């Protein structure tokens, strides 16, 4: 990779750095949140009920808000900012705010009314236990308004990102995590079922998360007003993008729900094992994949709006290289250190050694697909910048079918491990589908230098694994050791592994490592 001279690529790196750093803070608080929940509530029928109830509104919020809305809104809003006036762009935002509020109110009311029906499908295995089923329904009703709050937050994020404001949207989830932690610590004794405190924390945190973005919107001149021009041409553009985006995200949502439903049919705790393993996956996905994916959409959209297809191809290649440079070693590390990671983070209190072992098994197979989950994000953003949401939807449908087939085939011989493996395999298929179609759409965007860079990254990752094994030889892992011993092991292996990887990549003259080193030098020497 050449020195990062392209201004848009530089902006991508800067934005990804901001989003990644703040997302790291958010994910750390998220891990603290999960550690607190695991310590107080363990892995039981009550936590299974909570996670099923929690997953429904949060997944739907991604379907209507964080996923389809942001991805559909940003390219159109960016086009208005680039080709029209700011007032015209804001008028579009206000109309989007109005219609979104109406839709979300309708969805929230329906969700509360039909919670028993929803839980009977998503948590089918709970029907045989009336107490668990009733708890899941109650918690789902309590948390369903979260979809309204967080989806409006997604609209705010889209507006701020289009104005190149990335900090507050990335930092706002910290408030949400802090709220849940505070609720778990301080509100348990106020409820007959202590786990209800978590649901209350979810709602309060959502309000705080949305409120944090409000002052930054006002600095950009955004003061939300109700506008009822539902024939606004920009809304039509967003709608044409959003419909297939919603359908595509809906397939992903169904994918998650099917996994939860199948897990609820396995031995107790399976839903929780998969949830905590997925939470660990969200750390590198948030810091790397979501950060880079969030940063590239405005840049990709600007290239398309300006008709610079060669620059678009260059930016896609650059983003994929940067993504894989960060996620390939993370993939290797998650697979190699699956048990130490889970043990150090969650093995305490009600979350015993057996729960840590079972959760780590899920993490191993989820980790296999980390690189694929990550670069799917770049490919999907590429299609959205081209205002094509149909192919991400089609690819999602194919990936869903693949995931379902593998899940049904693997869930009984491998139990929860099989569901995690099926998820990873479907992500790999998704990558190849989107890559093939994108090349047909815009032409060749990956050259020989790209594949040489990836080979160097893989070689550096293999050397890193060897270093981790060497540490394990001199400092063997013991799941039953005290926390301090386990923490020392994990800290040493991560430090040695990361150091060896970056050193190996630098010595192999990996262009990504040299670019990052040069950028760091420039920042440190800047007056």
N, C-alpha and C positions, 0 to 999 in steps of 0.2 A: 504494500500500500504506500502510495506516495505521501509526502507531507500533506497534512490536511489544509489545503489552500482554498478549496471551494468554500465560499462563505456559508452556503446552506449546510454543508457537512459540518462545518465548525459550529454552526448554531445547533445542529442536531446533537453533537457531542456535549456542548455546553448545557443544553436543555436536558439531555439524558443524565448528565452528571448531577444536575440539580434535583431532578425527579428521583434518580437512583438513590442519592444521599438521603433525601427526605423520606423516601419510601423505606429505606433501611431503618430509619428511626421509627417509622410507623410499624414495620414488621417486628422490630425488637419489642416494642410495646405489645404487639400482637402475640409474640411468643410468651412474654410475661403474662399476658391475659390467659393464654392457654395453659401455662404452667399453674397459675392460680386456680383455674377451673379444674384441671386434672388433680391437683392436690386436695381440693375440697370435695370434689364430686366423683373422681375416679372414672372408671369405665363400667357403667351399669345400665339397667333398663331406663333409669331416669335421664342419664346423659344421652342415651340413644334417642329418647323422646324429644329432648331439647334440640339435638342437632338436626333431627328430621324436621321439626317445626321451624327451626332457624333457617334451614337451607331453602325452604320454600319461598319466603319473601325476599331473601337475599339473592337467590338465583333469578327470581322474576325481575328484581331491580336491575340485574345485569342484562336481562332480556330486553326490557323496555327502556332502560336508562343508560347504565355505564357502557353496555355493549353497542346496541344498535343505534341509540340516539346520538351519542357522542360521535361515533364513526360516520353517521349520516349527516349530522349537523355541521361538523367542522369543515368538510370540503366545500359545502354550499356557502356557509358563512364566510369562509376565507375567500371564495370567489367574489362575494359581494364586497368585501373589504378591498380586494385587489382591483376590481373593475368598476365599482360604484362608490357612492359616498358612505361615510360612516353612519350617517343618519338612516340611510336605506338599510344598512346592515343591522342596525339596532332595531329598526321596525320589524325586520324579519325575526330577530331574537324575541321581541315582545309577543309577536303572534305565536311563535313556537312555545313560549312560556304559557300562554293562555290555553292553547289546545292540549298541551301536555298536562296541565293541572286538571282539566276536565276528565281526560282519559284516566289519569292516576286515581282520582277520586272514585270513579266508577269501578276500577279494578280493585281498589282497597275494600270497598263495601262488599263487592261480590266475594272476595277472598275471605272476609270475616264470616259472611253468611254460609258459605259452602265449605268451611274448614273441615267438618267431619267427613265430607265426601272426598276432599283432597287428601286428607291423612289416610283414609281407607285405601287409597290407590298408592300413594307414595310410601306409606308405612304399612303395607299390606300385612306384614308379619306381626304387627301390633294388635290386630283385630282379636287374636286369641287371648290377649291380656287386657281386659276392660280398663284396668287402672292405668296402664301405660298408654292406651289409646286415648283415654279421656285427658290425660296430662298433655299429650302431644297436641290435641285439638285446642285445649285452653291456651297453651303457649303460642300456637300458631295464630290464634285470633288476637292475642295480645301484641304480637310482633308484626302483624300484617301491615299496619300503617307505615312501617319502616320503608316500604316500597315507594310510598308517596314522597317521603322526605329525601331519600337517597337518589331517586331519579331526578328530582329537581336539582339536586347537587351535581348530578352528571351534566345537566344542561349548563350549569354555572361553570363547570370544569371545561366544557367545550368552548364556551365564550372566552374564558381566561386564556386557554391554550392558544386560541386563534390570535389573541393579542400578545402571544409569547410570554404569558404570565403562567409559570408552571409551579411556583413554590407553594402557594396556599392550597391548591387542589391536592398536591402530593402530601402536604402536612396535615390536612384536615382529618384523615383517618386516625391520627394520634389521639384526637379528642374522643373519638368513638371508643377506642381501645381503653383509654383511661376511664371512661364512664363505666364500661363493663367490669373492669378491675375493681373500681370503687364499689359497684353494686355487689359484686361477689364477696368483697370483704366486709361491707357494712350493712347490707340489706337482707342477708339470709334469714336472720331471726324474725323478720317482720312477716314472713309468709308460712303457711301451713306446709307447702312444698318449697323448701329453700331454693330450689333451682329456678323458681319464678323470678328471683332477684336478677338473674341474668337477662331475662326478657325485658325487664324494666330498664336495665342498663343499656340494652340495645336501642330502645326508643329514645332515651335521653341523649345517648351518644350521637344518634342520627341528627337530632336537632342541633347539637353543638357543632357537628361536622358541617352542616349547611350554613350555620351562622358565621363560621370562620371565614367563609368565602365572600360574604356580603360586602365588607369594607373595601376589598380589592376590586370588586365589580364596580363600586361607586367611583373608584379612582380611574377606572377605564371609561367612565361616563355612562355606565349601565345602571338604570333605575327602573326595575321591572314595572311594567304597566300592562293592564289587560287590554289587548287589542283583539278584535273579533273578525278580522279580515281573513276568513278561512279560505278565500280564493287567492290569497297571496301566491304569486308564481314561485317564490322561494320555498314556501311550504309544500308546493307540489313536487319540487325537486327533491326536498328532504323526504317526502312521503314515498316517492318512487324508489329512493335508495333504502328507506327504512323498512318498507314492506318485506323485501327479500332478506334484509338484515335481521328483522324480527323472526322471520321463518328460519333463517340459518341459526340465529341464537336460540330459537325455540328448539331446534334439533339438539343443540348442545345442552339446553336445559333438560330436555327429555332424557338425554344421555346421562346426566347427573342423577335425575330422579330414578331412572331404571337401575343405575348402580346402587342407589340407596335402597330401592325396593328389593333388589336381589340380596343385598347385604343383610336386610332385615329378616331374611329367610335363613340366614346362617346362624351359628351359635351366638349367644348374647355377647355384646361388646364389639361385634364385627363392624357395625356402623361407626363406632367411636374410633376403632383402630384405623379405619380408612380416613376418617375425618382428620385425625391428628397427623397422619402421614401426609395428607394433602396440605395441611397447614404448613408443614416444613417445606414442601414443594413451593408454596407461595412466596417463600422468602427470596430464593434466587429468581423466581418468575417475576416478582414485584420489583426487585432491585435492578434486574437486567432486562427481562422481556417487556414488562409493562412500561418501564422507564424509557427504553429505546422506542417501543411502539408508540407511546404517547408523544415522544419528541419528533418522530418522523412524519406523522400524519400531516401537520401543518406544512412541513417542508415539501413532502411529496405533492400535496395539494397546490402549493405555489408553483412548482415545476409544471404541473398539468395545466393550471390556469394560464401560465405564460407560454405554453406550447413547447417547453424545453424537454423533449422526450429523452434526449441523450443524457441530460442532467438527471432526469428521473432514474434512468438505468444505473448511472454511476452512484446515485444515492442509495438505491436498493442494494447494490453490491456492497457498498461501504457499510451499510447497516447490518447486512447479513454477516459480514466478516467480524464486525465488532461484536455482534450478538454471539456468534459461535466461539470467538476468542474467550468470552466470559462464561458461556454455558457448557461447553464441552468439558473443561476441567471440573466444573460444578457437578456435572453428571457423573463423572468418575468418582468424585469425592462422596457424593450421596450414596452411591452404591458400595463404596469401600468402607464408609464410616456410618452406615445406616443405624446399627445398634448403639454405638457410642453417642451419636447425636440424640436419639430418642431417649436413651437412658439418662443423659445429663440434663436434658431439658424437662423431662416429665416424670422420671422414676422417683416418686416420693409420695408420702401420704397414702391416699386411696389408690393411686396408680402404681401397682406393684410390678415386680420383675417380669411376670408372665405377660402383663399388658404391654410392657416396654418391648419385649421380644416380638410379640405378635404385630405391634405397630411398626417395628423396624422392618419386618418382612414386607409389609405393604410399602414402606418407603423405598426399599430396594427396587421393587418392580415399577413403582411410580418414577423413581429416579432414572430408570432406563430411557424414559421418554422425555426427559427435561429439555434436551436440545431441540426435540421436535415441537413440543409445546411452545417453545420460545420463538422459533423462526416462523411458525405459523402466524404469529402476531405480525411480523413484518410483511409477510405475503398478503394477509388480509388487509392491512393498511394500504398496501400498494393498490389493491383492487378498489378500495373505497376512494382513494384519491383520484382514481380514474372514473369515479361515480358508477362503478359496477359492483353491485352487491349480490348479483345472481350467482356468480361462480363460488364465492365463499359459502353461500347457502347450499349449492349443489354438492360441494366438497364435504360440507358438514353432514349432509344426509348420507353420503357414502360412508364417511367415517363412523357415523352412528350405527349403520347396519353392520359394519365390520366389528365395532365394539360389542354390539349385542350378540353377534355370533360367537366371538371369542369368550365373552362373559358367560354365556350359557354352557359353552364347552368346557370352561376352566373352573367355574365356581365350586363345583363339588369335589373334583380331585385336588384342587389347590385352595379352596375356600376363599377367604378375603384376598389372598395373594393373587388368585386368578383374576379377580375383578380389577386389581391394580395393573396387572400385566396387560389385560385386554384394553384398558384405557391408553396405555403407552403405545401399543401396537396400532391402535386406530389413529393416534396422532402422527405416527410415521407415515401411514398411508395418506393422511391429509396433506402432509408436506409435499409428497411427490405429486399429488393431484394438482395442487395450487401452483407448484413450480412449473409443471408441464404446461398448464393453461396460460400462465403469465408469459411464458416464453412465446407461445403462439400469438398472444395478444400484442406484445410490445417488441418482440424480437429477442435475440440473444442478449442477456444481461449479465451472464457469468462467463468469465474468460479463464484461460489457463492459469493465470496468476492467482485467481480465486481458489482453485483446487490445490495449488501448491501451498497456499497459506493454510488451508484446512488440514493438509497433511502434516505440516509443521506443528499445528496446534494439537493434533492427535498424538504425534510422537512425544511432544512435551507432556501431554496428559499421561501417557504410559510411563514415562520416566517418573512423574509425580507419584503414580501408584506404587512404583518400586520403592520410592523414598518412604511412603507411608508404611509399606510392609517392613521396611528396615526398622522404623521406629517401633513397630509392633513386636519385632523380634527382641529388641532390648527392653521394651517397656510393654509387656503383654497386657492385653485388655482383659478386665475381669468385671463382668456385669454385677457381681455381688460385692464389689469393693465399696468403700465409703465414697461419699460424693466428691470429696477433695481429690481422691486418687483418680476417679473417673474424669473429673474436670481437667486435671493436669494432662491426662492422656489425650483427651480431645483437643485441648489447646495446643499441645506439642505437635500432634499429627496435622492439624490444620495449618499451623505456622510453617512447619517444615514442608508440607505439601505445596502450599501456595508459593513459598520461596523457591522451591525447586522448579515448579512449573514456570514461573516468570523468568527465572534464570535460564532455564533450558530454551524457552521461546526466544529470549534475547540472543543467546549464543547461536541458535539456529537461524538468526536474522529474520525472525518473524516480523513482518512489516507492521503488524498491529502493535506488538510490544514496543518497537522502536518509536512508533508514532505517539504512543501513550507516554513513553519516557520523555520524548522531546517536548510534548505538551506540558508535562509536569515540570521540566526544567525551565521552560518559558514562564510558567506561572510563578515559580519560586524566585526567578531572577527579575521578575517584573518590579519596577520601582514603586 
